[in-house]
Amino acid sequence: MIYRVFSSLPSFKELEFHSGLNILIAKKEAGATNKQTRNGAGKSSLIEIIDFLSGADAEKESLFRSEALVNETFGITFDLCGEKITTERSGKEKSKLHLEGNGFLNNKSSITNTEWTTLLGEKMFALHNLPKTEGRKPTFRSLFPYFVRRQRSGAFTTPEKHATMQQPGDLQIALLYLLGLDWQIASEWQRIRDREKTLKELKKAAGTGAFGSIIGKTSDLRTQVTIAEAHLKEMQTQLSAFRVLPQYSELESEADQLTRKISDISNANVIDTGSIRDLETAMHSESPPPIAELESIYAEAGISLPGVAVKRYDEVRLFHESVIRNRRDYLSGELESARERILARDQEKQSLDERRSVVMNLLKSHGALDQFSRLQTETARKEAEVELLRQRFSAAEQLEGTKNELDIERNRLTLRLRRDFSEQKERLSDAILAFEETSKRLYESAGSMTVDETSNGPQFQFPMQGSRSKGIKNMQIFCFDMMLMRLCAKRGIGPGILVHDSHLFDGVDGRQIASALKVGAETAEKLGFQYIVTMNEDDAFKETTPGFNVHDHILPVVLTDAQEEGGLFGFRF
């Protein structure tokens, strides 16, 4: 129960509350103009203050970090497990709260906001008894907003969500816990969603961009791995059979010299072979001129050279024959010399070739130490390349195979949820009947709450005639919240308060507003919780209902729009 809400701000209108139904009215004064509005009177600000003092984050856009309020302190006095506690907090020191009557923390005068929410979670929702498991768990700040809904967070759109941006996993974990069902199933569902989100991002990255070249497709990588492994095996076989020859460099140099010598010998033989061919041709073509031609030449010489003494013809013929004979002897000697040189070179070439064959066989069957080192380095590089390909192949397989695994996990969790609903049939029935009972007191055609076991976790639906109407949707939220109060009272958990903003009654028929206030008052009295409502005056008194007088529950402090000081803070900012 909340006893009072106060502030260090001198103009702030301190509010005191009592048990049961409490209605804070925003009144439109007779002198107010059409341009003045009660939207700035501070009705929703009361909800913001209660939420702020219950450990809500105070971001830059927070009301309490505005220039007008950042230095002011706000406080609340309330019951926590039977002990009356007063806590204060300011936007300037948003991470720290000051406490009075805090026997839970050995009478410390201050506490951090994190410690405060942990304490509230333990005392209000028994969160300290949660099993130590991985994954998301219900927290105080995921549960408490169902009991103090904020218009700013979009809490009045659908019953199962207390914020527009609330994710499926958060609401499923919170509601299964509040309903007394197995919330760990919802936690595991959220882990699947997280994995699916990561998988989707990885697949997107693998399909495009630089990441695609890092992973690749399974089919392509399978081929690459197969080929790379085969090459690696060949290199490893070569490495294991490698024999190091210390004189490898000297033998390699000798082989080069032998090759050059054999080449030189071959070139010389080619030259001598050509010479032999020329000499043989010359020998065949060497023959003396005919005797008749010699006689003719000799006779002409006597006529052409009269008076010159000419040797006898016989002497000339003998000289001619001697020249021819000497010429043949010379050519024959040159030919024999060339043949002998070729024979000698062939013998040398054979010897050199035999030595080169020995050297080449040694080089072929052995290797140098630096070659062995290079082969080792290349083999190690290939091993690293193959391992990287294997990892990429494994990652690609996981990317393409994880979806099937997640589908199997979803089916398993669906069966597990269905089994839990069957085992906890009584608790689920209590929730359904509580919602239906409250709805029946507001409308002739009662609405209902269904909880389906889907492949994406429990899905909450609220079929009701005319549910597209804004007013009827809001009354679905009212029925849902009253259902939660019933179940929490039965289980002995919860904050013991329920706070509804005037936005809950937007578009609601006057008769349903009166009925809702009556139901809220009677339910609060029966279950022993406090129900705080902020309303515009014309909504509160639009209709009446038998057996209920709204005036009995209106707080003494009334907000007004007639003057600037008429609002909760006493000024406009």
C-alpha positions in Angstrom: 0.0 0.0 0.0 1.2 3.5 -0.8 0.7 6.0 2.0 1.9 9.2 0.4 3.8 10.7 -2.5 5.7 13.9 -1.8 8.5 16.2 -3.2 11.0 18.8 -2.1 9.4 21.1 -4.7 7.5 23.7 -2.6 4.6 23.9 -5.0 4.2 20.2 -5.3 0.8 18.9 -4.1 1.5 16.1 -1.7 -0.8 13.2 -2.1 -2.0 10.8 0.7 -3.7 7.5 0.0 -5.8 5.0 1.8 -6.6 1.4 1.3 -8.9 0.2 -1.5 -9.9 2.5 -4.4 -8.2 5.9 -4.6 -9.3 8.3 -7.4 -7.2 11.4 -8.2 -9.5 13.8 -10.1 -8.5 16.5 -12.6 -11.2 19.1 -12.5 -12.1 21.7 -15.1 -12.9 24.9 -13.4 -15.8 27.1 -14.5 -13.4 29.9 -15.4 -11.1 27.8 -17.6 -11.0 28.7 -21.3 -11.3 26.3 -24.2 -7.6 26.6 -24.8 -6.7 25.3 -21.3 -6.4 21.6 -20.9 -6.2 19.0 -18.1 -3.7 17.0 -20.0 -1.0 19.0 -18.2 -2.5 18.8 -14.8 -0.2 16.0 -13.7 -2.4 12.9 -13.7 0.1 10.9 -15.7 2.9 12.5 -13.8 1.8 10.7 -10.7 2.3 7.3 -12.5 5.7 8.6 -13.7 6.7 9.4 -10.1 5.7 6.0 -8.8 7.6 4.3 -11.6 10.6 6.5 -11.0 10.7 5.7 -7.3 10.4 2.0 -8.2 13.7 1.9 -9.9 12.9 2.9 -13.5 15.8 4.2 -15.7 16.0 7.9 -15.8 17.3 8.6 -19.3 18.0 12.1 -20.7 14.4 12.5 -21.9 13.1 11.6 -18.4 10.7 14.0 -16.8 12.9 14.1 -13.7 16.0 15.2 -15.6 14.2 18.2 -17.0 15.7 21.5 -16.1 12.7 22.4 -13.9 12.9 19.2 -11.8 16.4 17.8 -12.0 17.4 19.2 -8.6 14.2 18.3 -6.8 13.7 15.2 -4.7 10.6 13.0 -5.0 9.6 10.5 -2.4 7.1 7.7 -1.6 6.0 6.0 1.7 4.7 2.5 1.2 4.5 -1.0 2.7 7.1 -3.6 1.8 6.4 -7.0 3.3 4.7 -5.4 6.3 7.4 -2.8 6.9 6.7 0.9 6.3 9.4 2.4 4.1 10.1 5.8 2.8 12.4 6.2 -0.3 13.5 9.4 -2.0 15.3 9.9 -5.4 16.2 12.8 -7.6 17.1 13.2 -11.3 20.4 14.7 -10.3 21.4 11.6 -8.4 19.4 9.1 -10.4 21.6 6.1 -9.5 21.0 6.4 -5.7 18.0 6.3 -3.4 17.7 7.4 0.2 15.7 5.1 2.5 14.1 5.3 5.9 12.8 2.3 7.9 14.8 0.0 5.7 15.5 -2.9 8.1 16.0 -5.1 5.0 19.5 -3.5 4.5 20.6 -3.1 8.1 19.3 0.5 8.2 21.6 1.8 5.5 20.7 5.4 4.6 21.2 5.0 0.9 21.1 2.3 -1.7 22.0 2.1 -5.4 19.1 1.8 -7.9 20.3 -1.7 -8.9 20.3 -2.8 -5.3 16.8 -1.3 -4.9 15.3 -3.1 -7.9 16.9 -6.4 -6.7 15.4 -5.9 -3.2 12.0 -5.1 -4.6 12.2 -8.1 -6.9 12.9 -10.3 -3.9 10.3 -8.9 -1.6 7.4 -8.4 -4.1 8.0 -11.3 -6.6 10.3 -13.8 -4.8 12.8 -13.5 -7.6 15.6 -14.6 -5.3 14.1 -18.2 -5.5 14.6 -18.4 -9.2 16.7 -21.4 -10.4 20.2 -20.5 -11.6 19.9 -21.2 -15.3 21.3 -19.6 -18.4 19.2 -17.3 -20.5 16.7 -14.5 -19.7 14.8 -14.5 -16.4 11.9 -12.4 -15.0 13.1 -9.2 -13.4 11.4 -6.7 -11.2 11.4 -4.1 -14.0 9.8 -6.6 -16.4 7.0 -7.5 -14.0 6.2 -4.3 -12.1 5.0 -2.2 -15.2 2.0 -4.6 -15.5 0.8 -3.1 -12.2 1.7 0.5 -13.0 1.1 1.0 -16.7 2.6 4.1 -18.3 1.0 5.9 -21.2 4.5 7.2 -22.3 5.7 3.6 -22.9 2.5 2.6 -24.8 1.1 0.4 -22.1 -2.5 0.9 -23.2 -2.4 -0.8 -26.6 -2.9 -4.4 -25.8 -3.3 -6.3 -22.5 -0.3 -8.6 -22.6 2.2 -5.8 -23.3 3.2 -3.0 -20.9 5.3 -1.2 -23.6 5.1 -0.8 -27.3 8.7 -1.9 -27.8 8.3 -4.9 -25.4 9.7 -8.0 -27.2 7.9 -11.4 -27.3 10.4 -13.1 -25.1 10.1 -10.4 -22.4 6.3 -10.6 -22.2 6.2 -14.4 -22.4 8.7 -14.9 -19.6 6.9 -12.2 -17.4 3.4 -13.5 -18.0 4.2 -17.2 -17.6 5.9 -16.3 -14.3 2.9 -14.2 -13.1 0.5 -16.9 -14.1 2.5 -19.5 -12.2 3.5 -21.5 -15.3 6.9 -22.6 -16.5 8.6 -19.4 -17.5 11.8 -21.2 -18.4 10.1 -22.5 -21.6 9.7 -18.9 -22.7 13.3 -18.3 -21.8 14.5 -21.1 -24.0 12.2 -19.8 -26.8 14.0 -16.5 -26.5 17.3 -18.2 -26.9 16.1 -19.7 -30.1 15.0 -16.3 -31.4 18.4 -14.9 -30.5 20.1 -17.7 -32.4 17.8 -17.2 -35.4 18.6 -13.5 -35.4 22.3 -14.3 -35.4 21.8 -16.9 -38.1 19.9 -14.5 -40.2 22.6 -11.9 -39.9 25.3 -14.4 -40.7 23.5 -15.7 -43.7 23.0 -12.2 -44.9 26.7 -11.4 -44.4 27.7 -14.7 -46.0 25.6 -13.9 -49.1 27.0 -10.5 -49.7 30.0 -8.4 -48.7 33.4 -9.4 -47.4 32.0 -11.9 -45.1 30.7 -13.9 -48.0 34.3 -14.6 -49.1 35.2 -15.7 -45.6 32.6 -18.4 -45.3 31.2 -19.2 -48.7 28.8 -21.9 -49.9 28.9 -25.5 -48.6 29.0 -27.0 -52.1 32.0 -24.8 -53.2 33.9 -25.3 -50.0 33.4 -29.1 -50.1 35.2 -29.2 -53.5 38.0 -26.8 -52.3 38.6 -28.9 -49.2 38.8 -32.2 -51.2 41.3 -30.8 -53.6 43.4 -29.0 -50.9 43.5 -32.2 -48.8 44.7 -34.2 -51.8 47.5 -31.7 -52.5 48.5 -31.7 -48.9 48.7 -35.5 -48.8 51.1 -35.4 -51.8 53.3 -32.8 -50.1 53.4 -34.8 -46.9 54.4 -37.9 -48.8 57.2 -36.0 -50.5 58.3 -34.6 -47.2 58.4 -38.0 -45.5 60.5 -39.5 -48.4 62.9 -36.6 -48.7 66.6 -37.4 -48.1 69.0 -34.5 -47.5 72.4 -34.6 -49.5 75.0 -32.4 -47.9 77.0 -32.1 -51.2 73.9 -31.2 -53.1 75.1 -27.7 -54.1 78.5 -29.0 -55.2 76.9 -31.9 -57.2 74.4 -29.5 -58.7 77.3 -27.2 -59.9 79.2 -30.3 -61.2 76.2 -31.4 -63.2 76.0 -27.9 -64.8 79.7 -28.0 -65.7 79.3 -31.5 -67.2 76.4 -30.4 -69.2 78.3 -27.4 -70.6 81.3 -29.6 -71.5 79.1 -32.2 -73.2 77.5 -29.3 -75.1 81.0 -27.9 -76.1 82.1 -31.4 -77.3 78.9 -31.8 -79.4 79.4 -28.4 -81.0 83.1 -29.2 -81.8 82.0 -32.5 -83.3 79.5 -30.7 -85.5 82.2 -28.5 -86.8 84.6 -31.4 -87.5 81.8 -33.4 -89.1 81.3 -30.5 -91.5 85.0 -30.3 -92.2 85.1 -34.1 -93.0 82.3 -33.7 -95.4 84.1 -30.8 -97.1 87.4 -32.7 -97.3 85.8 -35.8 -98.8 84.1 -33.6 -101.4 87.5 -32.0 -102.2 89.3 -35.3 -102.5 86.7 -36.6 -105.0 86.9 -33.4 -107.1 90.8 -33.3 -107.1 92.0 -34.7 -110.6 94.8 -33.6 -113.1 93.9 -31.9 -116.4 93.9 -34.3 -119.4 97.3 -34.8 -121.2 95.9 -33.4 -124.4 94.9 -30.2 -122.6 98.4 -30.0 -121.1 100.0 -30.5 -124.5 97.9 -27.7 -126.0 98.8 -25.3 -123.2 102.4 -26.1 -123.6 102.4 -25.6 -127.5 100.6 -22.2 -127.0 103.3 -21.2 -124.5 106.0 -21.7 -127.2 104.2 -19.6 -129.7 103.1 -16.9 -127.3 106.5 -16.6 -125.7 109.1 -16.8 -128.5 112.6 -16.7 -127.5 111.9 -17.9 -123.9 113.5 -21.1 -123.0 110.7 -23.6 -122.2 111.4 -26.7 -120.2 110.8 -29.9 -121.8 107.2 -31.2 -121.7 108.1 -34.3 -119.8 109.5 -32.3 -117.0 106.3 -30.2 -116.8 104.1 -33.3 -116.7 106.1 -34.9 -113.9 105.8 -31.6 -111.9 102.1 -31.5 -112.5 101.5 -35.0 -111.3 103.6 -34.3 -108.2 101.4 -31.4 -107.2 98.3 -33.4 -107.6 99.7 -36.2 -105.5 100.8 -33.9 -102.7 97.4 -32.2 -102.6 95.6 -35.6 -102.1 98.1 -36.5 -99.4 97.3 -33.3 -97.5 93.5 -33.7 -97.8 93.8 -37.3 -96.7 95.8 -36.3 -93.6 93.3 -33.6 -92.7 90.5 -36.0 -93.0 92.1 -38.6 -90.8 92.9 -35.9 -88.2 89.3 -34.8 -88.1 88.0 -38.3 -87.7 90.4 -39.0 -84.8 89.3 -35.8 -83.1 85.7 -36.8 -83.3 86.5 -40.3 -82.0 88.4 -38.9 -79.0 85.6 -36.4 -78.3 83.0 -39.1 -78.4 84.9 -41.1 -75.9 85.2 -38.1 -73.6 81.5 -37.3 -74.1 80.6 -40.8 -73.1 82.7 -40.5 -70.0 81.2 -37.1 -69.1 77.7 -38.3 -69.8 78.1 -41.3 -67.5 79.4 -39.1 -64.7 76.5 -36.7 -65.3 74.0 -39.5 -65.1 75.4 -40.5 -61.7 75.2 -37.0 -60.5 71.7 -36.4 -61.8 70.5 -39.7 -60.1 71.9 -38.4 -56.8 70.2 -35.0 -57.2 67.0 -36.7 -58.2 66.9 -39.1 -55.3 68.1 -36.5 -52.7 67.7 -32.9 -51.9 69.4 -30.0 -50.4 68.8 -28.9 -46.8 67.3 -25.5 -48.0 65.0 -27.4 -50.3 63.9 -29.6 -47.4 63.2 -26.5 -45.3 61.3 -24.9 -48.2 59.2 -28.1 -48.6 58.6 -28.1 -44.8 57.4 -24.5 -44.9 55.2 -25.0 -47.9 53.7 -28.1 -46.3 53.0 -26.2 -43.1 51.4 -23.4 -45.1 49.3 -25.9 -47.0 48.2 -27.5 -43.7 47.1 -24.1 -42.4 45.2 -23.4 -45.6 43.4 -26.8 -45.4 42.5 -26.2 -41.8 41.0 -22.8 -42.6 39.0 -24.3 -45.4 37.8 -27.0 -43.0 36.7 -24.4 -40.5 34.9 -22.4 -43.2 33.2 -25.6 -44.5 32.1 -26.4 -40.9 30.8 -22.9 -40.4 28.9 -23.0 -43.7 27.4 -26.4 -42.8 26.3 -24.9 -39.4 24.8 -21.9 -41.1 22.8 -24.1 -43.5 22.0 -26.8 -41.0 21.2 -24.7 -37.9 17.7 -23.7 -39.1 16.6 -27.4 -39.2 17.9 -27.8 -35.6 16.1 -24.7 -34.5 12.8 -26.0 -36.1 13.3 -29.2 -34.1 13.9 -27.1 -30.9 10.7 -25.1 -31.6 8.6 -28.3 -31.9 10.1 -29.7 -28.8 9.3 -26.5 -26.8 5.8 -26.5 -28.2 5.2 -30.0 -26.9 6.8 -29.0 -23.6 4.5 -25.9 -23.3 1.5 -28.0 -24.1 2.5 -30.5 -21.4 3.0 -27.7 -18.9 -0.5 -26.2 -19.7 -1.9 -29.7 -19.1 -0.1 -30.1 -15.8 -0.9 -26.6 -14.6 -4.5 -26.7 -15.9 -5.8 -25.4 -12.6 -3.7 -22.2 -12.6 -4.5 -21.6 -16.3 -8.2 -22.1 -15.6 -8.0 -19.6 -12.7 -6.6 -17.0 -15.1 -9.2 -17.6 -17.8 -12.1 -17.6 -15.4 -10.9 -14.5 -13.6 -10.7 -12.6 -16.9 -14.1 -13.9 -18.0 -15.7 -13.0 -14.6 -14.5 -9.4 -14.7 -15.5 -9.0 -18.3 -19.0 -10.3 -17.6 -19.5 -7.6 -15.0 -18.7 -4.9 -17.6 -20.4 -6.2 -20.7 -23.4 -8.4 -21.5 -21.3 -10.4 -23.9 -18.4 -11.4 -21.8 -14.9 -11.4 -23.3 -12.4 -14.2 -22.8 -8.7 -14.8 -22.7 -7.1 -17.6 -24.6 -3.5 -18.8 -24.5 -2.4 -20.8 -27.5 0.7 -23.1 -27.8 2.4 -21.8 -30.9 5.7 -22.5 -32.5 6.8 -19.1 -31.3 5.8 -19.6 -27.7 2.5 -18.8 -25.8 0.3 -16.4 -27.6 -2.3 -14.4 -25.6 -5.6 -13.4 -27.3 -8.7 -11.6 -26.0 -11.7 -12.2 -28.3 -14.5 -9.9 -27.4 -17.5 -8.5 -29.3 -16.6 -5.1 -30.6 -13.0 -5.4 -29.6 -11.9 -3.2 -32.5 -13.3 -0.3 -30.4 -10.7 1.7 -28.5 -12.9 1.7 -25.4 -13.4 -2.0 -25.5 -9.7 -2.7 -26.1 -9.0 -0.6 -23.0 -11.5 -2.6 -20.9 -9.7 -5.7 -22.0 -6.6 -4.3 -20.4 -8.7 -3.6 -17.2 -9.9 -7.2 -17.1 -6.4 -8.5 -17.7 -4.9 -6.4 -14.9 -7.7 -7.5 -12.5 -7.0 -11.1 -13.4 -3.3 -10.6 -12.6 -4.2 -9.1 -9.2 -6.4 -12.1 -8.4 -3.7 -14.6 -9.4 -0.9 -12.8 -7.6 -3.0 -12.5 -4.4 -3.7 -16.2 -4.5 0.1 -16.9 -4.9 1.1 -14.3 -2.4 3.3 -12.3 -4.7 3.0 -8.8 -6.3 3.3 -5.2 -5.2 -0.1 -5.1 -3.6 -1.1 -2.1 -5.7 -2.6 -1.5 -9.1 -2.4 2.0 -10.7 -4.4 3.0 -13.8 -4.0 6.2 -15.7 -6.9 8.2 -17.1 -5.8 7.1 -20.6 -7.2 3.6 -19.7 -10.7 5.1 -19.9 -10.3 7.0 -23.2 -13.2 6.1 -25.5 -14.9 3.9 -22.8 -18.7 4.3 -22.4 -19.7 6.0 -19.2 -21.6 3.0 -17.9 -18.5 0.8 -18.3 -16.4 3.4 -16.5 -18.7 3.3 -13.6 -18.9 -0.5 -13.6 -15.1 -0.7 -13.9 -14.6 1.6 -10.8 -17.1 -0.5 -8.9 -15.4 -3.8 -9.9 -12.0 -2.3 -9.0 -13.2 -1.1 -5.6 -14.8 -4.4 -4.7 -11.9 -6.5 -6.0 -9.4 -4.4 -4.1 -11.4 -4.7 -0.9 -11.9 -8.5 -1.3 -8.2 -9.3 -2.1 -6.7 -6.6 0.1 -4.8 -4.5 -2.5 -4.8 -0.8 -3.3 -6.3 0.5 -6.5 -5.2 4.0 -7.6 -6.9 5.7 -10.5 -6.4 9.1 -12.1 -9.4 10.5 -14.0 -10.9 13.5 -15.5 -13.9 14.8 -13.5 -16.4 14.5 -16.4 -15.4 10.8 -16.9 -15.7 10.0 -13.2 -19.2 11.3 -12.9 -20.5 10.6 -16.3 -22.7 7.7 -15.2 -23.6 6.0 -11.9 -24.1 2.4 -10.9 -26.3 1.0 -8.2 -24.5 0.3 -4.9 -21.4 2.4 -5.7 -20.7 6.0 -4.9 -17.6 7.3 -6.6 -17.4 10.3 -4.2 -16.4 7.9 -1.4 -13.1 7.2 -3.1 -12.0 10.6 -4.4 -8.8 12.0 -2.9 -8.9 15.4 -1.1 -6.3 16.9 -3.5 -8.0 17.8 -6.8 -6.0 18.9 -9.8 -7.3 21.7 -12.0 -6.5 23.5 -15.2 -7.9 26.9 -14.2 -4.6 28.2 -13.1 -1.0 27.2 -13.7 -0.5 26.3 -10.0 -3.5 24.0 -10.2 -1.5 21.1 -11.5 0.4 18.4 -9.5 3.7 20.3 -9.6 2.2 23.7 -9.0 3.5 25.2 -12.2 3.8 24.4 -15.9 7.1 23.7 -17.6 
